[in-house]
Amino acid sequence: MPYIPPEIVKKAEEMDLLTYLQNYEPDELVKIGNGTYTTKTHDSMRISNGLWNWFSEGIGGKNAVSYLMKVKKYSFLEAIQTIIGNINVKQPVIYKEEKQENIVLVLPTKSNNCDRAKRYLMSRGIAPEIIKECIENDLIYESEPNHNVVFIGVDDEKCPKYAFYRGTNDTRFMGESKGSDKAYTFRLKAKTESNRVHLFESAIDLLSYATLLKMKNIDWHRENMISLAGVNSPSKTSENNKIPIAIKEFLEKNPNINEIHLHLDNDEVGRNASIALQETLSKSYKVLDRPAPLGKDCNDYLRYMLGIKKLNKTAKEKVCEVAR
């Protein structure tokens, strides 16, 4: 492999994906909201706040190098050479986003019933009572005509500010609705005062954890639970790792919180994100790493416990770590 000077690698890695696409592949970029973009090739990809996330594939990153390697399957050398080659031809222009007020959330059309959404969620092991309550509170519904399940995030006045949809079939079709504000991702707030909050990568994992609590006769209404709508690989230097806006907003509005439970995935991205959040948040809060004791995530573990997924005897004896 040809030698690449460290300063060249650093320069390439400093370029975020939005800047790269705006300058060198502008026809591939599609704006879908205030500071949020997708691509023509992959409409389930979201690019915002210097990060990118390809929801349908469950991968993401923070720069153009990671995009070229993970999405376009370039080698590390090819990714670096592509970016530096473009820079040598044309210095990138940094486009500043104009601040827009009154961003309107475009919600998917609601179906007359939620039958398919209910069946899908129950197939993932979610307790029917929890599904019913979320539907009655307008936090979950089924869309028309595609029959996706839609998870709604609301503000303090219970006004929809965020919507995440996913297919109810075997595909991994998913994405965020245009105009979604990530400060208000899907969440279940405690009905009594609680000093802790639980963080998850997805709405399905959040609902799975609530179901696990219910299975242990623990009142899930007493817990604050927030879906982060995915996480990205953190940078190698912790000082550059930002707190996701969803939890940042929640903590600012709930100063009584002093304990944070992390239930992120048992994969490389989830584990690295958990370590980064522990380093960042532990300065002000008690942070506990609580991944699923078995499987990739909380939903995997729930399905193991329910017998939906095969489980060996040793795994059956494990106990899910739930709230006190």
Salt bridges, closest charged atoms under 4 A:
GLU25 OE2 - LYS72 NZ 3.00
GLU97 OE1 - LYS31 NZ 3.23
GLU129 OE2 - LYS214 NZ 3.83
GLU133 OE2 - LYS191 NZ 3.07
GLU133 OE2 - HIS221 NE2 3.00
GLU136 OE2 - LYS132 NZ 2.48
GLU142 OE2 - HIS147 ND1 2.58
ASP156 OD2 - LYS253 NZ 3.37
GLU176 OE2 - LYS182 NZ 3.46
ASP219 OD1 - HIS221 ND1 2.75
GLU223 OE1 - ARG196 NE 2.79
GLU223 OE1 - HIS198 NE2 2.86
GLU249 OE2 - LYS253 NZ 3.16
GLU259 OE2 - HIS261 NE2 2.72
GLU259 OE2 - ARG324 NH1 2.95
ASP265 OD2 - LYS296 NZ 2.70
ASP267 OD2 - LYS296 NZ 3.91
ASP289 OD2 - ARG271 NH1 2.78
ASP297 OD2 - LYS296 NZ 3.82
ASP300 OD1 - ARG303 NH2 2.90
ASP300 OD1 - LYS309 NZ 2.81
GLU317 OE2 - LYS313 NZ 2.74
GLU321 OE1 - ARG290 NE 3.08
